[in-house]
Amino acid sequence: MSDNLEEFTYINELLDLYGPLLTKKQFDVLTKYYQFNLSLSEIALELNITRSAVGDTLEHAKEKLIQYENKLKLLQKSNKIIQLVKNSKLSEEEKNEILKEFTYGIWSFTR
């Protein structure tokens, strides 16, 4: 897996968890870039701002997400719990039910 794909995946996971803590503009820019794969120019056109403003917003918002994760470690803890469940001796049906409830509970509070 390429570094770029890993970064996209990581930022998307952080955006799911911590997105509501960003400003609307930061959230919009990150969503358009990381989830809808728009270019900086396309985002600038849609939001009626300069391309450099998009780039600055993108970098600052990414930094914020990473800072939140470094302090709160919600993604790290979530991934650890998921691995523990997957490696448990529970049936596949039980694992799937627990993971479904866990994932729904974690992500639903951010929406």
Biopython code that builds the backbone (N, CA, C, O; Angstrom):
import numpy as np
from Bio.PDB.StructureBuilder import StructureBuilder

atoms = [
    (1, "MET", "N", (0.862, -1.182, 0.000)),
    (1, "MET", "CA", (0.000, 0.000, 0.000)),
    (1, "MET", "C", (0.901, 1.234, 0.000)),
    (1, "MET", "O", (1.892, 1.293, 0.727)),
    (2, "SER", "N", (0.548, 2.195, -0.807)),
    (2, "SER", "CA", (1.371, 3.398, -0.917)),
    (2, "SER", "C", (1.168, 4.312, 0.286)),
    (2, "SER", "O", (0.149, 4.259, 0.974)),
    (3, "ASP", "N", (2.185, 5.159, 0.515)),
    (3, "ASP", "CA", (2.095, 6.119, 1.617)),
    (3, "ASP", "C", (0.911, 7.053, 1.436)),
    (3, "ASP", "O", (0.241, 7.409, 2.405)),
    (4, "ASN", "N", (0.654, 7.450, 0.192)),
    (4, "ASN", "CA", (-0.447, 8.370, -0.090)),
    (4, "ASN", "C", (-1.795, 7.738, 0.253)),
    (4, "ASN", "O", (-2.660, 8.392, 0.836)),
    (5, "LEU", "N", (-1.970, 6.480, -0.106)),
    (5, "LEU", "CA", (-3.217, 5.780, 0.207)),
    (5, "LEU", "C", (-3.367, 5.603, 1.713)),
    (5, "LEU", "O", (-4.463, 5.755, 2.255)),
    (6, "GLU", "N", (-2.263, 5.282, 2.390)),
    (6, "GLU", "CA", (-2.300, 5.146, 3.847)),
    (6, "GLU", "C", (-2.672, 6.468, 4.503)),
    (6, "GLU", "O", (-3.448, 6.496, 5.458)),
    (7, "GLU", "N", (-2.112, 7.572, 3.987)),
    (7, "GLU", "CA", (-2.450, 8.887, 4.537)),
    (7, "GLU", "C", (-3.931, 9.187, 4.326)),
    (7, "GLU", "O", (-4.604, 9.655, 5.245)),
    (8, "PHE", "N", (-4.446, 8.922, 3.120)),
    (8, "PHE", "CA", (-5.860, 9.169, 2.837)),
    (8, "PHE", "C", (-6.737, 8.369, 3.792)),
    (8, "PHE", "O", (-7.711, 8.894, 4.331)),
    (9, "THR", "N", (-6.397, 7.111, 4.000)),
    (9, "THR", "CA", (-7.182, 6.262, 4.898)),
    (9, "THR", "C", (-7.125, 6.797, 6.323)),
    (9, "THR", "O", (-8.150, 6.905, 6.997)),
    (10, "TYR", "N", (-5.928, 7.129, 6.772)),
    (10, "TYR", "CA", (-5.738, 7.633, 8.133)),
    (10, "TYR", "C", (-6.507, 8.938, 8.354)),
    (10, "TYR", "O", (-7.210, 9.077, 9.355)),
    (11, "ILE", "N", (-6.381, 9.883, 7.440)),
    (11, "ILE", "CA", (-7.074, 11.172, 7.588)),
    (11, "ILE", "C", (-8.587, 10.972, 7.535)),
    (11, "ILE", "O", (-9.316, 11.630, 8.277)),
    (12, "ASN", "N", (-9.065, 10.089, 6.687)),
    (12, "ASN", "CA", (-10.507, 9.811, 6.639)),
    (12, "ASN", "C", (-11.009, 9.235, 7.954)),
    (12, "ASN", "O", (-12.094, 9.591, 8.414)),
    (13, "GLU", "N", (-10.226, 8.347, 8.564)),
    (13, "GLU", "CA", (-10.620, 7.789, 9.862)),
    (13, "GLU", "C", (-10.645, 8.878, 10.928)),
    (13, "GLU", "O", (-11.564, 8.938, 11.744)),
    (14, "LEU", "N", (-9.629, 9.738, 10.913)),
    (14, "LEU", "CA", (-9.597, 10.847, 11.873)),
    (14, "LEU", "C", (-10.747, 11.812, 11.624)),
    (14, "LEU", "O", (-11.348, 12.327, 12.566)),
    (15, "LEU", "N", (-11.049, 12.052, 10.363)),
    (15, "LEU", "CA", (-12.146, 12.957, 10.004)),
    (15, "LEU", "C", (-13.479, 12.416, 10.502)),
    (15, "LEU", "O", (-14.326, 13.179, 10.968)),
    (16, "ASP", "N", (-13.668, 11.108, 10.405)),
    (16, "ASP", "CA", (-14.893, 10.495, 10.933)),
    (16, "ASP", "C", (-15.021, 10.708, 12.436)),
    (16, "ASP", "O", (-16.108, 10.994, 12.939)),
    (17, "LEU", "N", (-13.913, 10.569, 13.144)),
    (17, "LEU", "CA", (-13.939, 10.701, 14.601)),
    (17, "LEU", "C", (-13.978, 12.149, 15.077)),
    (17, "LEU", "O", (-14.798, 12.514, 15.920)),
    (18, "TYR", "N", (-13.096, 12.957, 14.535)),
    (18, "TYR", "CA", (-12.883, 14.301, 15.074)),
    (18, "TYR", "C", (-13.415, 15.426, 14.181)),
    (18, "TYR", "O", (-13.279, 16.600, 14.522)),
    (19, "GLY", "N", (-14.010, 15.082, 13.060)),
    (19, "GLY", "CA", (-14.513, 16.093, 12.125)),
    (19, "GLY", "C", (-15.399, 17.155, 12.758)),
    (19, "GLY", "O", (-15.259, 18.334, 12.436)),
    (20, "PRO", "N", (-16.314, 16.770, 13.653)),
    (20, "PRO", "CA", (-17.183, 17.777, 14.273)),
    (20, "PRO", "C", (-16.433, 18.808, 15.125)),
    (20, "PRO", "O", (-17.000, 19.842, 15.477)),
    (21, "LEU", "N", (-15.180, 18.541, 15.457)),
    (21, "LEU", "CA", (-14.399, 19.495, 16.246)),
    (21, "LEU", "C", (-13.736, 20.564, 15.376)),
    (21, "LEU", "O", (-13.202, 21.545, 15.894)),
    (22, "LEU", "N", (-13.770, 20.375, 14.068)),
    (22, "LEU", "CA", (-13.191, 21.347, 13.141)),
    (22, "LEU", "C", (-14.190, 22.444, 12.823)),
    (22, "LEU", "O", (-15.385, 22.304, 13.081)),
    (23, "THR", "N", (-13.692, 23.537, 12.259)),
    (23, "THR", "CA", (-14.612, 24.570, 11.766)),
    (23, "THR", "C", (-15.339, 24.017, 10.548)),
    (23, "THR", "O", (-14.903, 23.031, 9.953)),
    (24, "LYS", "N", (-16.436, 24.645, 10.180)),
    (24, "LYS", "CA", (-17.189, 24.203, 9.007)),
    (24, "LYS", "C", (-16.310, 24.247, 7.758)),
    (24, "LYS", "O", (-16.332, 23.319, 6.949)),
    (25, "LYS", "N", (-15.545, 25.312, 7.603)),
    (25, "LYS", "CA", (-14.674, 25.450, 6.431)),
    (25, "LYS", "C", (-13.623, 24.340, 6.398)),
    (25, "LYS", "O", (-13.395, 23.733, 5.351)),
    (26, "GLN", "N", (-12.984, 24.074, 7.536)),
    (26, "GLN", "CA", (-11.982, 23.009, 7.599)),
    (26, "GLN", "C", (-12.606, 21.653, 7.266)),
    (26, "GLN", "O", (-12.044, 20.863, 6.508)),
    (27, "PHE", "N", (-13.767, 21.404, 7.842)),
    (27, "PHE", "CA", (-14.463, 20.141, 7.596)),
    (27, "PHE", "C", (-14.814, 19.997, 6.121)),
    (27, "PHE", "O", (-14.609, 18.940, 5.524)),
    (28, "ASP", "N", (-15.349, 21.074, 5.537)),
    (28, "ASP", "CA", (-15.733, 21.041, 4.120)),
    (28, "ASP", "C", (-14.531, 20.773, 3.217)),
    (28, "ASP", "O", (-14.610, 19.959, 2.297)),
    (29, "VAL", "N", (-13.429, 21.454, 3.480)),
    (29, "VAL", "CA", (-12.234, 21.282, 2.646)),
    (29, "VAL", "C", (-11.700, 19.860, 2.764)),
    (29, "VAL", "O", (-11.401, 19.229, 1.751)),
    (30, "LEU", "N", (-11.577, 19.349, 3.986)),
    (30, "LEU", "CA", (-11.074, 17.984, 4.169)),
    (30, "LEU", "C", (-12.003, 16.955, 3.532)),
    (30, "LEU", "O", (-11.542, 16.006, 2.897)),
    (31, "THR", "N", (-13.288, 17.138, 3.699)),
    (31, "THR", "CA", (-14.250, 16.204, 3.120)),
    (31, "THR", "C", (-14.142, 16.195, 1.600)),
    (31, "THR", "O", (-14.097, 15.130, 0.984)),
    (32, "LYS", "N", (-14.101, 17.363, 1.003)),
    (32, "LYS", "CA", (-14.016, 17.441, -0.460)),
    (32, "LYS", "C", (-12.711, 16.834, -0.975)),
    (32, "LYS", "O", (-12.693, 16.191, -2.024)),
    (33, "TYR", "N", (-11.632, 17.039, -0.242)),
    (33, "TYR", "CA", (-10.334, 16.542, -0.685)),
    (33, "TYR", "C", (-10.167, 15.044, -0.411)),
    (33, "TYR", "O", (-9.799, 14.285, -1.306)),
    (34, "TYR", "N", (-10.435, 14.626, 0.817)),
    (34, "TYR", "CA", (-10.166, 13.241, 1.204)),
    (34, "TYR", "C", (-11.302, 12.269, 0.914)),
    (34, "TYR", "O", (-11.043, 11.090, 0.673)),
    (35, "GLN", "N", (-12.534, 12.719, 0.929)),
    (35, "GLN", "CA", (-13.635, 11.793, 0.688)),
    (35, "GLN", "C", (-14.165, 11.859, -0.738)),
    (35, "GLN", "O", (-14.594, 10.848, -1.294)),
    (36, "PHE", "N", (-14.135, 13.051, -1.330)),
    (36, "PHE", "CA", (-14.639, 13.185, -2.699)),
    (36, "PHE", "C", (-13.523, 13.304, -3.723)),
    (36, "PHE", "O", (-13.781, 13.397, -4.923)),
    (37, "ASN", "N", (-12.264, 13.302, -3.243)),
    (37, "ASN", "CA", (-11.086, 13.296, -4.097)),
    (37, "ASN", "C", (-11.044, 14.467, -5.090)),
    (37, "ASN", "O", (-10.596, 14.309, -6.226)),
    (38, "LEU", "N", (-11.515, 15.643, -4.651)),
    (38, "LEU", "CA", (-11.443, 16.826, -5.502)),
    (38, "LEU", "C", (-10.046, 17.441, -5.413)),
    (38, "LEU", "O", (-9.372, 17.313, -4.391)),
    (39, "SER", "N", (-9.623, 18.096, -6.468)),
    (39, "SER", "CA", (-8.332, 18.786, -6.462)),
    (39, "SER", "C", (-8.458, 20.104, -5.699)),
    (39, "SER", "O", (-9.562, 20.572, -5.423)),
    (40, "LEU", "N", (-7.320, 20.687, -5.368)),
    (40, "LEU", "CA", (-7.333, 21.983, -4.680)),
    (40, "LEU", "C", (-8.056, 23.027, -5.520)),
    (40, "LEU", "O", (-8.809, 23.845, -4.991)),
    (41, "SER", "N", (-7.827, 22.997, -6.828)),
    (41, "SER", "CA", (-8.479, 23.963, -7.728)),
    (41, "SER", "C", (-9.997, 23.772, -7.750)),
    (41, "SER", "O", (-10.749, 24.747, -7.744)),
    (42, "GLU", "N", (-10.436, 22.527, -7.776)),
    (42, "GLU", "CA", (-11.879, 22.251, -7.777)),
    (42, "GLU", "C", (-12.530, 22.713, -6.477)),
    (42, "GLU", "O", (-13.627, 23.272, -6.487)),
    (43, "ILE", "N", (-11.860, 22.480, -5.383)),
    (43, "ILE", "CA", (-12.386, 22.903, -4.080)),
    (43, "ILE", "C", (-12.440, 24.429, -4.019)),
    (43, "ILE", "O", (-13.429, 25.002, -3.561)),
    (44, "ALA", "N", (-11.374, 25.083, -4.482)),
    (44, "ALA", "CA", (-11.326, 26.549, -4.486)),
    (44, "ALA", "C", (-12.490, 27.111, -5.290)),
    (44, "ALA", "O", (-13.139, 28.069, -4.868)),
    (45, "LEU", "N", (-12.749, 26.520, -6.432)),
    (45, "LEU", "CA", (-13.850, 26.978, -7.280)),
    (45, "LEU", "C", (-15.194, 26.789, -6.586)),
    (45, "LEU", "O", (-16.037, 27.687, -6.604)),
    (46, "GLU", "N", (-15.395, 25.627, -5.977)),
    (46, "GLU", "CA", (-16.663, 25.345, -5.288)),
    (46, "GLU", "C", (-16.896, 26.266, -4.093)),
    (46, "GLU", "O", (-18.019, 26.711, -3.855)),
    (47, "LEU", "N", (-15.831, 26.549, -3.344)),
    (47, "LEU", "CA", (-15.969, 27.343, -2.122)),
    (47, "LEU", "C", (-15.702, 28.831, -2.341)),
    (47, "LEU", "O", (-15.795, 29.634, -1.413)),
    (48, "ASN", "N", (-15.372, 29.180, -3.569)),
    (48, "ASN", "CA", (-15.105, 30.571, -3.927)),
    (48, "ASN", "C", (-13.978, 31.177, -3.074)),
    (48, "ASN", "O", (-14.097, 32.285, -2.550)),
    (49, "ILE", "N", (-12.890, 30.420, -2.955)),
    (49, "ILE", "CA", (-11.690, 30.882, -2.262)),
    (49, "ILE", "C", (-10.488, 30.554, -3.143)),
    (49, "ILE", "O", (-10.625, 29.840, -4.137)),
    (50, "THR", "N", (-9.322, 31.066, -2.790)),
    (50, "THR", "CA", (-8.134, 30.814, -3.604)),
    (50, "THR", "C", (-7.621, 29.388, -3.375)),
    (50, "THR", "O", (-7.900, 28.745, -2.363)),
    (51, "ARG", "N", (-6.867, 28.940, -4.355)),
    (51, "ARG", "CA", (-6.252, 27.613, -4.266)),
    (51, "ARG", "C", (-5.294, 27.549, -3.067)),
    (51, "ARG", "O", (-5.228, 26.537, -2.370)),
    (52, "SER", "N", (-4.562, 28.633, -2.840)),
    (52, "SER", "CA", (-3.625, 28.640, -1.702)),
    (52, "SER", "C", (-4.375, 28.622, -0.366)),
    (52, "SER", "O", (-3.892, 28.044, 0.607)),
    (53, "ALA", "N", (-5.547, 29.248, -0.317)),
    (53, "ALA", "CA", (-6.363, 29.203, 0.903)),
    (53, "ALA", "C", (-6.830, 27.772, 1.165)),
    (53, "ALA", "O", (-6.890, 27.331, 2.312)),
    (54, "VAL", "N", (-7.156, 27.058, 0.099)),
    (54, "VAL", "CA", (-7.553, 25.651, 0.239)),
    (54, "VAL", "C", (-6.379, 24.850, 0.792)),
    (54, "VAL", "O", (-6.543, 24.063, 1.725)),
    (55, "GLY", "N", (-5.202, 25.050, 0.219)),
    (55, "GLY", "CA", (-4.014, 24.334, 0.676)),
    (55, "GLY", "C", (-3.695, 24.623, 2.133)),
    (55, "GLY", "O", (-3.385, 23.710, 2.899)),
    (56, "ASP", "N", (-3.770, 25.895, 2.517)),
    (56, "ASP", "CA", (-3.515, 26.273, 3.917)),
    (56, "ASP", "C", (-4.533, 25.640, 4.854)),
    (56, "ASP", "O", (-4.178, 25.091, 5.897)),
    (57, "THR", "N", (-5.797, 25.722, 4.473)),
    (57, "THR", "CA", (-6.868, 25.146, 5.288)),
    (57, "THR", "C", (-6.683, 23.638, 5.416)),
    (57, "THR", "O", (-6.861, 23.072, 6.494)),
    (58, "LEU", "N", (-6.330, 23.006, 4.327)),
    (58, "LEU", "CA", (-6.107, 21.562, 4.313)),
    (58, "LEU", "C", (-5.005, 21.178, 5.294)),
    (58, "LEU", "O", (-5.175, 20.246, 6.079)),
    (59, "GLU", "N", (-3.887, 21.878, 5.258)),
    (59, "GLU", "CA", (-2.762, 21.566, 6.139)),
    (59, "GLU", "C", (-3.090, 21.830, 7.605)),
    (59, "GLU", "O", (-2.779, 21.013, 8.471)),
    (60, "HIS", "N", (-3.718, 22.970, 7.883)),
    (60, "HIS", "CA", (-4.070, 23.296, 9.277)),
    (60, "HIS", "C", (-5.091, 22.310, 9.844)),
    (60, "HIS", "O", (-4.984, 21.888, 10.995)),
    (61, "ALA", "N", (-6.070, 21.951, 9.034)),
    (61, "ALA", "CA", (-7.108, 21.023, 9.498)),
    (61, "ALA", "C", (-6.522, 19.629, 9.729)),
    (61, "ALA", "O", (-6.876, 18.960, 10.700)),
    (62, "LYS", "N", (-5.632, 19.192, 8.845)),
    (62, "LYS", "CA", (-4.952, 17.909, 9.030)),
    (62, "LYS", "C", (-4.159, 17.902, 10.329)),
    (62, "LYS", "O", (-4.206, 16.937, 11.092)),
    (63, "GLU", "N", (-3.434, 18.982, 10.570)),
    (63, "GLU", "CA", (-2.664, 19.104, 11.811)),
    (63, "GLU", "C", (-3.568, 19.002, 13.031)),
    (63, "GLU", "O", (-3.229, 18.344, 14.015)),
    (64, "LYS", "N", (-4.726, 19.662, 12.957)),
    (64, "LYS", "CA", (-5.681, 19.621, 14.067)),
    (64, "LYS", "C", (-6.138, 18.190, 14.343)),
    (64, "LYS", "O", (-6.154, 17.747, 15.492)),
    (65, "LEU", "N", (-6.507, 17.474, 13.284)),
    (65, "LEU", "CA", (-6.960, 16.097, 13.452)),
    (65, "LEU", "C", (-5.878, 15.236, 14.098)),
    (65, "LEU", "O", (-6.159, 14.437, 14.992)),
    (66, "ILE", "N", (-4.656, 15.404, 13.646)),
    (66, "ILE", "CA", (-3.543, 14.625, 14.185)),
    (66, "ILE", "C", (-3.283, 15.001, 15.646)),
    (66, "ILE", "O", (-2.976, 14.134, 16.464)),
    (67, "GLN", "N", (-3.405, 16.275, 15.970)),
    (67, "GLN", "CA", (-3.248, 16.709, 17.366)),
    (67, "GLN", "C", (-4.316, 16.089, 18.255)),
    (67, "GLN", "O", (-4.023, 15.628, 19.358)),
    (68, "TYR", "N", (-5.565, 16.078, 17.767)),
    (68, "TYR", "CA", (-6.644, 15.461, 18.545)),
    (68, "TYR", "C", (-6.340, 13.988, 18.804)),
    (68, "TYR", "O", (-6.501, 13.508, 19.926)),
    (69, "GLU", "N", (-5.902, 13.274, 17.771)),
    (69, "GLU", "CA", (-5.602, 11.852, 17.936)),
    (69, "GLU", "C", (-4.417, 11.644, 18.867)),
    (69, "GLU", "O", (-4.426, 10.715, 19.674)),
    (70, "ASN", "N", (-3.404, 12.486, 18.770)),
    (70, "ASN", "CA", (-2.235, 12.355, 19.648)),
    (70, "ASN", "C", (-2.614, 12.544, 21.121)),
    (70, "ASN", "O", (-2.021, 11.927, 22.006)),
    (71, "LYS", "N", (-3.600, 13.396, 21.368)),
    (71, "LYS", "CA", (-4.026, 13.640, 22.753)),
    (71, "LYS", "C", (-5.073, 12.635, 23.232)),
    (71, "LYS", "O", (-4.980, 12.127, 24.350)),
    (72, "LEU", "N", (-6.062, 12.349, 22.396)),
    (72, "LEU", "CA", (-7.184, 11.511, 22.831)),
    (72, "LEU", "C", (-7.020, 10.026, 22.501)),
    (72, "LEU", "O", (-7.520, 9.162, 23.222)),
    (73, "LYS", "N", (-6.330, 9.748, 21.425)),
    (73, "LYS", "CA", (-6.041, 8.367, 20.998)),
    (73, "LYS", "C", (-7.293, 7.506, 20.785)),
    (73, "LYS", "O", (-7.270, 6.301, 21.034)),
    (74, "LEU", "N", (-8.372, 8.124, 20.328)),
    (74, "LEU", "CA", (-9.605, 7.373, 20.101)),
    (74, "LEU", "C", (-9.463, 6.358, 18.974)),
    (74, "LEU", "O", (-9.971, 5.242, 19.082)),
    (75, "LEU", "N", (-8.786, 6.725, 17.906)),
    (75, "LEU", "CA", (-8.608, 5.798, 16.788)),
    (75, "LEU", "C", (-7.719, 4.631, 17.208)),
    (75, "LEU", "O", (-8.014, 3.475, 16.902)),
    (76, "GLN", "N", (-6.651, 4.934, 17.897)),
    (76, "GLN", "CA", (-5.738, 3.888, 18.370)),
    (76, "GLN", "C", (-6.467, 2.910, 19.289)),
    (76, "GLN", "O", (-6.316, 1.696, 19.149)),
    (77, "LYS", "N", (-7.247, 3.427, 20.217)),
    (77, "LYS", "CA", (-7.984, 2.577, 21.153)),
    (77, "LYS", "C", (-9.060, 1.769, 20.435)),
    (77, "LYS", "O", (-9.276, 0.596, 20.737)),
    (78, "SER", "N", (-9.724, 2.404, 19.490)),
    (78, "SER", "CA", (-10.755, 1.736, 18.718)),
    (78, "SER", "C", (-10.174, 0.569, 17.924)),
    (78, "SER", "O", (-10.741, -0.524, 17.902)),
    (79, "ASN", "N", (-9.043, 0.814, 17.275)),
    (79, "ASN", "CA", (-8.398, -0.250, 16.496)),
    (79, "ASN", "C", (-7.940, -1.399, 17.388)),
    (79, "ASN", "O", (-7.998, -2.560, 16.981)),
    (80, "LYS", "N", (-7.490, -1.089, 18.587)),
    (80, "LYS", "CA", (-7.056, -2.126, 19.523)),
    (80, "LYS", "C", (-8.234, -3.005, 19.935)),
    (80, "LYS", "O", (-8.118, -4.229, 19.981)),
    (81, "ILE", "N", (-9.363, -2.373, 20.232)),
    (81, "ILE", "CA", (-10.560, -3.132, 20.613)),
    (81, "ILE", "C", (-11.032, -4.010, 19.452)),
    (81, "ILE", "O", (-11.407, -5.165, 19.655)),
    (82, "ILE", "N", (-11.013, -3.466, 18.254)),
    (82, "ILE", "CA", (-11.430, -4.240, 17.081)),
    (82, "ILE", "C", (-10.538, -5.464, 16.903)),
    (82, "ILE", "O", (-11.033, -6.555, 16.620)),
    (83, "GLN", "N", (-9.235, -5.293, 17.067)),
    (83, "GLN", "CA", (-8.306, -6.422, 16.941)),
    (83, "GLN", "C", (-8.549, -7.468, 18.029)),
    (83, "GLN", "O", (-8.508, -8.667, 17.755)),
    (84, "LEU", "N", (-8.802, -7.024, 19.254)),
    (84, "LEU", "CA", (-9.087, -7.963, 20.339)),
    (84, "LEU", "C", (-10.327, -8.796, 20.044)),
    (84, "LEU", "O", (-10.343, -10.002, 20.288)),
    (85, "VAL", "N", (-11.354, -8.156, 19.523)),
    (85, "VAL", "CA", (-12.586, -8.884, 19.176)),
    (85, "VAL", "C", (-12.309, -9.856, 18.033)),
    (85, "VAL", "O", (-12.722, -11.014, 18.086)),
    (86, "LYS", "N", (-11.608, -9.385, 16.997)),
    (86, "LYS", "CA", (-11.323, -10.256, 15.842)),
    (86, "LYS", "C", (-10.480, -11.460, 16.237)),
    (86, "LYS", "O", (-10.641, -12.538, 15.665)),
    (87, "ASN", "N", (-9.588, -11.292, 17.201)),
    (87, "ASN", "CA", (-8.712, -12.380, 17.626)),
    (87, "ASN", "C", (-9.318, -13.251, 18.731)),
    (87, "ASN", "O", (-8.693, -14.214, 19.173)),
    (88, "SER", "N", (-10.503, -12.923, 19.165)),
    (88, "SER", "CA", (-11.145, -13.679, 20.246)),
    (88, "SER", "C", (-11.654, -15.024, 19.734)),
    (88, "SER", "O", (-11.666, -15.283, 18.531)),
    (89, "LYS", "N", (-12.067, -15.862, 20.662)),
    (89, "LYS", "CA", (-12.580, -17.197, 20.317)),
    (89, "LYS", "C", (-14.093, -17.199, 20.126)),
    (89, "LYS", "O", (-14.722, -18.256, 20.078)),
    (90, "LEU", "N", (-14.654, -16.029, 20.021)),
    (90, "LEU", "CA", (-16.093, -15.935, 19.785)),
    (90, "LEU", "C", (-16.425, -16.442, 18.382)),
    (90, "LEU", "O", (-15.554, -16.530, 17.517)),
    (91, "SER", "N", (-17.687, -16.769, 18.176)),
    (91, "SER", "CA", (-18.117, -17.172, 16.838)),
    (91, "SER", "C", (-18.067, -15.957, 15.915)),
    (91, "SER", "O", (-18.063, -14.816, 16.375)),
    (92, "GLU", "N", (-18.030, -16.212, 14.624)),
    (92, "GLU", "CA", (-17.997, -15.115, 13.651)),
    (92, "GLU", "C", (-19.236, -14.237, 13.781)),
    (92, "GLU", "O", (-19.164, -13.017, 13.633)),
    (93, "GLU", "N", (-20.361, -14.864, 14.055)),
    (93, "GLU", "CA", (-21.609, -14.118, 14.225)),
    (93, "GLU", "C", (-21.517, -13.179, 15.439)),
    (93, "GLU", "O", (-21.926, -12.020, 15.371)),
    (94, "GLU", "N", (-20.979, -13.696, 16.535)),
    (94, "GLU", "CA", (-20.813, -12.867, 17.737)),
    (94, "GLU", "C", (-19.818, -11.730, 17.493)),
    (94, "GLU", "O", (-20.056, -10.591, 17.894)),
    (95, "LYS", "N", (-18.723, -12.045, 16.842)),
    (95, "LYS", "CA", (-17.726, -11.017, 16.522)),
    (95, "LYS", "C", (-18.352, -9.903, 15.681)),
    (95, "LYS", "O", (-18.183, -8.718, 15.965)),
    (96, "ASN", "N", (-19.078, -10.316, 14.640)),
    (96, "ASN", "CA", (-19.703, -9.332, 13.751)),
    (96, "ASN", "C", (-20.709, -8.460, 14.490)),
    (96, "ASN", "O", (-20.789, -7.255, 14.248)),
    (97, "GLU", "N", (-21.470, -9.065, 15.385)),
    (97, "GLU", "CA", (-22.467, -8.310, 16.159)),
    (97, "GLU", "C", (-21.784, -7.307, 17.088)),
    (97, "GLU", "O", (-22.202, -6.153, 17.179)),
    (98, "ILE", "N", (-20.739, -7.748, 17.773)),
    (98, "ILE", "CA", (-20.002, -6.851, 18.677)),
    (98, "ILE", "C", (-19.363, -5.716, 17.893)),
    (98, "ILE", "O", (-19.451, -4.557, 18.299)),
    (99, "LEU", "N", (-18.722, -6.036, 16.773)),
    (99, "LEU", "CA", (-18.060, -5.001, 15.966)),
    (99, "LEU", "C", (-19.066, -4.014, 15.380)),
    (99, "LEU", "O", (-18.795, -2.817, 15.285)),
    (100, "LYS", "N", (-20.219, -4.528, 14.992)),
    (100, "LYS", "CA", (-21.271, -3.648, 14.473)),
    (100, "LYS", "C", (-21.734, -2.675, 15.553)),
    (100, "LYS", "O", (-21.840, -1.473, 15.308)),
    (101, "GLU", "N", (-22.006, -3.190, 16.732)),
    (101, "GLU", "CA", (-22.451, -2.335, 17.841)),
    (101, "GLU", "C", (-21.359, -1.359, 18.267)),
    (101, "GLU", "O", (-21.635, -0.192, 18.541)),
    (102, "PHE", "N", (-20.132, -1.836, 18.320)),
    (102, "PHE", "CA", (-19.009, -0.989, 18.715)),
    (102, "PHE", "C", (-18.808, 0.135, 17.702)),
    (102, "PHE", "O", (-18.701, 1.305, 18.071)),
    (103, "THR", "N", (-18.758, -0.228, 16.442)),
    (103, "THR", "CA", (-18.543, 0.771, 15.392)),
    (103, "THR", "C", (-19.683, 1.774, 15.356)),
    (103, "THR", "O", (-19.448, 2.979, 15.258)),
    (104, "TYR", "N", (-20.909, 1.290, 15.435)),
    (104, "TYR", "CA", (-22.048, 2.202, 15.417)),
    (104, "TYR", "C", (-21.977, 3.150, 16.613)),
    (104, "TYR", "O", (-22.220, 4.348, 16.469)),
    (105, "GLY", "N", (-21.649, 2.625, 17.780)),
    (105, "GLY", "CA", (-21.574, 3.451, 18.987)),
    (105, "GLY", "C", (-20.471, 4.487, 18.917)),
    (105, "GLY", "O", (-20.677, 5.630, 19.325)),
    (106, "ILE", "N", (-19.305, 4.115, 18.410)),
    (106, "ILE", "CA", (-18.179, 5.051, 18.312)),
    (106, "ILE", "C", (-18.478, 6.147, 17.301)),
    (106, "ILE", "O", (-18.320, 7.329, 17.604)),
    (107, "TRP", "N", (-18.902, 5.772, 16.120)),
    (107, "TRP", "CA", (-19.065, 6.777, 15.058)),
    (107, "TRP", "C", (-20.344, 7.572, 15.212)),
    (107, "TRP", "O", (-20.420, 8.702, 14.732)),
    (108, "SER", "N", (-21.355, 7.015, 15.870)),
    (108, "SER", "CA", (-22.630, 7.735, 15.942)),
    (108, "SER", "C", (-22.563, 8.980, 16.824)),
    (108, "SER", "O", (-23.301, 9.937, 16.591)),
    (109, "PHE", "N", (-21.686, 8.982, 17.836)),
    (109, "PHE", "CA", (-21.635, 10.156, 18.702)),
    (109, "PHE", "C", (-21.000, 11.352, 17.991)),
    (109, "PHE", "O", (-21.147, 12.487, 18.446)),
    (110, "THR", "N", (-20.304, 11.116, 16.894)),
    (110, "THR", "CA", (-19.666, 12.224, 16.181)),
    (110, "THR", "C", (-20.573, 12.822, 15.123)),
    (110, "THR", "O", (-20.223, 13.832, 14.513)),
    (111, "ARG", "N", (-21.690, 12.242, 14.900)),
    (111, "ARG", "CA", (-22.592, 12.729, 13.838)),
    (111, "ARG", "C", (-23.687, 13.608, 14.422)),
    (111, "ARG", "O", (-24.537, 14.107, 13.685)),
]
sb = StructureBuilder()
sb.init_structure("model")
sb.init_model(0)
sb.init_chain("A")
sb.init_seg("    ")
for serial, (resi, resn, name, xyz) in enumerate(atoms, 1):
    if name == "N":
        sb.init_residue(resn, " ", resi, " ")
    sb.init_atom(name, np.array(xyz, "f"), 0.0, 1.0, " ", f" {name:<3s}", serial, name[0])
structure = sb.get_structure()
